[in-house]
Amino acid sequence: MLEQGGRRRTRASANCIVECAAKNSKPKVRSIEVTHKSPMTEADTPPRGVGPERAASTGNDEFSVLMHEGPEDALVQLLDNARFDDKHLCLLLLRKELSAGFIEQVASRERWLKNYAVRRALAFHPRVPQTVGLRLVRELYVTDLVQLTLSPSGAPAMKHLAEELVLARLPQLPPAQKMILAPRGTARIAGALLADGQAEVVGTVLESPFLNEGQVLRVLSRINVPARVIAAIATNGRWTQHYSVRLALVRNPQTPLAAVLSFLPGVATTDLQILGQSSSVPSNVRPHIRRELANRAQHGVEPAKMSRPRRK
């Protein structure tokens, strides 16, 4: 029995040694922390294009893509998007290729026409339908009307209406606003400002690049023009270099006599003869005209070189 017990202990010890060796021989596995990213949402991916079905509910992140690249059917849906505001629309209307149909879609929505910036952008768009444009022009400020009259892409009918509206509003404008318009208005607007005779405006408008000889002559032919306007023209070298302007100044009763006398030597003899017999010439000027004619006849004096310009 003692021998059997010893054998059992020997087997148990051997089994223990085997088990321990097995445990020590297993490789150790290091724990690796794995982080799982949440799946990328649709809003995180850069949009490659937004169709009409999504335009009405798209967010601010996709407006830029639509405004620059979106087709018009998607843009029409965008007009009803609550998050699409007037600033977005004004940027969109910078796209010159937008069709007249799309412009009409914008103009038919009262929500957009409440905003002045949108109305202005529509009126200035090169493809605005004329019926829509003529309606919008009547709601523009004077400075924008003047800008529209000079727009190269504006329809002639709209530009003409804009000019007429400016001319109708001129008498009510304050001097400061007339000063702003003086160097910017069309020839007709510049002529109207000159005839208006606002003291602060006359000098500026005479240097306007848009004022022309025809408008100056129209002002000189009017009866009720302030004397300061006539005097300003008579001393402005830009306009007195024109032969027709000098003749008109000689005829005008408000032209300072000193200026008239400086013009007479440059007037052609045939024109002096006509002026001397014209009842439109002031009575105090006619004696000087006759004296100039007599001097030429006696001494054979020719008109000064500042006479008639050469005809092309």
Order of alpha helices (4+ residues) and beta strands (2+ residues): alpha-alpha-alpha-alpha-alpha-alpha-alpha-alpha-alpha-alpha-alpha-alpha-alpha-alpha-alpha-alpha-alpha-alpha-alpha-alpha-alpha
